[in-house]
């Protein structure tokens, strides 16, 4: 496989690596336009890598494993950091982490076997959490009239995260039952 075919994996790896300086910046109290742009670019790479992989038929086993890891680790780390500096409600990263752990444990077998697909609800949930994190990363002075918009959006994202997690768990276990019958 040529290097061009590895572009989705490179975007995913870059997203994973970029999480560290973003978290440091946020935890250092440096929210604002630059941080919001950084979180926005970080979030955009999730769409870019998946779109490239699917449309160009450049999907890979490592990409299928690395992408959810980069997403879950990044969302958790950035949301925790934003909550720590008061830009997001603390219940959001707690909900995300608990649901991610439960989903990971209860769906790992189906995911490993390639029987767990990303749902539309999962994509919507991620988009809402990404917009909430970008808005929160702008900092309170930059939001102006948006005020507590990131908090409300993050709360909605956390609720959708739970619903999506439960649907992934159900799909994994329903898939396991039907697979055993054949």
C-alpha positions in Angstrom: 0.0 0.0 0.0 1.5 3.3 -1.0 1.9 6.4 1.3 -1.0 8.1 -0.4 -3.3 5.2 0.7 -2.1 5.9 4.2 -3.4 9.5 4.3 -6.5 8.6 6.4 -4.2 6.9 9.0 -1.9 9.9 9.0 -4.8 12.2 9.7 -5.9 9.9 12.5 -2.4 9.7 14.0 -2.0 13.5 13.7 -5.3 13.9 15.6 -4.1 11.6 18.3 -0.8 13.5 18.6 -2.4 17.0 18.4 -4.6 16.1 21.4 -1.6 16.6 23.8 -0.7 20.3 22.9 -4.4 21.2 22.8 -5.0 19.8 26.3 -1.9 21.6 27.6 -3.0 24.8 26.1 -6.5 24.5 27.6 -5.3 23.4 31.0 -2.9 26.4 30.9 -5.9 28.6 30.8 -5.3 29.7 27.2 -8.7 29.4 25.7 -9.6 31.8 22.9 -9.7 32.0 19.1 -6.4 30.1 18.6 -7.5 27.3 20.8 -10.9 27.2 19.2 -9.3 26.9 15.8 -7.0 24.2 17.0 -9.9 22.2 18.4 -11.8 22.8 15.2 -9.0 21.5 13.0 -8.6 18.5 15.4 -12.3 17.7 15.1 -12.3 18.2 11.3 -9.6 15.5 10.9 -12.2 13.0 12.1 -14.4 13.8 9.2 -11.5 14.0 6.7 -9.9 10.6 7.6 -13.2 8.7 7.4 -14.3 10.4 4.2 -11.0 9.7 2.5 -10.9 6.1 3.7 -14.4 5.3 2.5 -14.6 7.2 -0.7 -11.1 6.3 -1.9 -11.4 2.7 -0.7 -8.3 3.2 1.5 -9.7 1.6 4.6 -7.3 -0.4 6.6 -7.4 -2.7 9.7 -5.1 -0.3 11.6 -7.3 2.7 10.6 -10.4 0.9 11.9 -8.7 0.4 15.2 -6.9 3.7 15.5 -9.7 6.0 14.5 -12.1 5.2 17.4 -9.1 5.3 19.8 -8.1 8.8 18.6 -11.8 9.9 18.8 -12.5 8.6 22.3 -9.1 9.6 23.7 -9.3 13.1 22.2 -12.9 13.8 23.1 -12.3 12.6 26.7 -9.1 14.6 27.1 -10.3 17.8 25.6 -13.7 17.7 27.4 -12.0 16.9 30.7 -9.6 19.9 30.2 -12.5 22.2 29.2 -14.4 21.1 32.3 -11.4 21.6 34.5 -11.1 25.2 33.5 -14.9 25.7 33.8 -15.7 25.9 30.1 -17.9 22.8 30.1 -20.0 21.1 32.8 -18.1 18.4 34.6 -20.9 15.9 34.0 -20.1 15.8 30.3 -16.6 14.2 30.4 -17.7 11.9 33.2 -20.7 10.7 31.1 -18.5 10.3 28.0 -15.8 8.4 29.9 -18.2 6.0 31.7 -20.2 5.3 28.5 -17.0 4.9 26.4 -15.7 2.3 29.0 -19.0 0.4 29.0 -19.3 0.5 25.2 -15.6 -0.5 24.8 -16.0 -3.5 27.1 -19.4 -4.6 25.9 -18.8 -4.2 22.2 -15.1 -5.1 21.8 -15.6 -8.6 20.4 -18.1 -7.4 17.7 -15.9 -4.4 16.9 -12.8 -6.6 16.5 -14.7 -9.0 14.2 -15.8 -6.0 12.1 -19.5 -6.5 12.9 -20.0 -3.1 14.5 -20.7 -0.1 12.2 -20.7 3.6 13.0 -24.3 4.8 13.2 -25.8 8.0 12.0 -26.7 8.8 15.6 -23.0 8.3 16.5 -21.9 10.8 13.8 -24.5 13.4 15.0 -23.4 12.9 18.6 -19.8 13.4 17.7 -20.6 16.5 15.6 -22.6 18.0 18.5 -19.8 17.3 21.0 -17.2 18.7 18.5 -19.1 22.0 18.1 -19.6 22.3 21.9 -15.9 21.8 22.4 -14.9 24.3 19.8 -17.3 26.9 21.2 -16.1 26.2 24.7 -12.4 26.5 23.6 -13.2 30.0 22.4 -13.4 31.0 26.1 -16.1 33.0 27.9 -15.0 36.4 26.6 -15.2 35.4 23.0 -18.6 33.8 23.1 -20.5 37.1 23.7 -24.2 36.4 23.1 -23.6 32.7 22.9 -23.0 32.7 26.6 -23.7 29.2 27.9 -24.4 27.7 24.5 -21.4 25.3 24.7 -22.7 24.0 28.0 -26.2 23.3 26.6 -24.8 21.7 23.5 -22.3 19.6 25.5 -25.2 18.4 27.7 -27.1 17.4 24.6 -24.0 15.7 23.2 -23.6 13.7 26.5 -27.2 12.5 26.4 -26.8 11.5 22.7 -23.5 9.8 23.7 -25.4 7.6 26.1 -28.1 6.8 23.6 -25.5 6.0 20.9 -23.5 3.9 23.3 -26.6 1.8 24.3 -27.4 1.4 20.6 -23.9 0.1 19.9 -24.1 -2.3 22.8 -27.5 -3.6 21.6 -26.2 -3.9 18.0 -23.1 -5.8 19.2 -25.2 -8.3 21.3 -27.9 -8.7 18.8 -25.3 -9.4 16.1 -23.6 -11.9 18.4 -26.9 -13.8 18.8 -27.7 -13.9 15.1 -24.1 -14.9 14.3 -24.3 -17.9 16.7 -27.4 -19.2 15.1 -25.8 -19.6 11.7 
